[in-house]
Amino acid sequence: MSRETKKKKFDCVQYTREVRTQLQKETAHMIAEERVAFYRNQTYANPVLARLAAMSPQRKER
């Protein structure tokens, strides 16, 4: 059984790694408390994620 390889239009794994690397660069100089505040204050460009974040119990505790 031969398996053809397809050229991916979007590589999810590669994108995830790029985003993670960028976030690590942005937060490398921060202490733990600053990192928590940084991630909690992030806004979401995706409207679905923004609604989910707004409903999150962790966000309501603040």
Summary of the structure (lengths in Angstrom):
residues: 62
radius of gyration: 17.1
end to end distance: 56.2
largest distance: 56.2
contacts: 90
relative contact order: 0.07
helix: 63%
strand: 0%
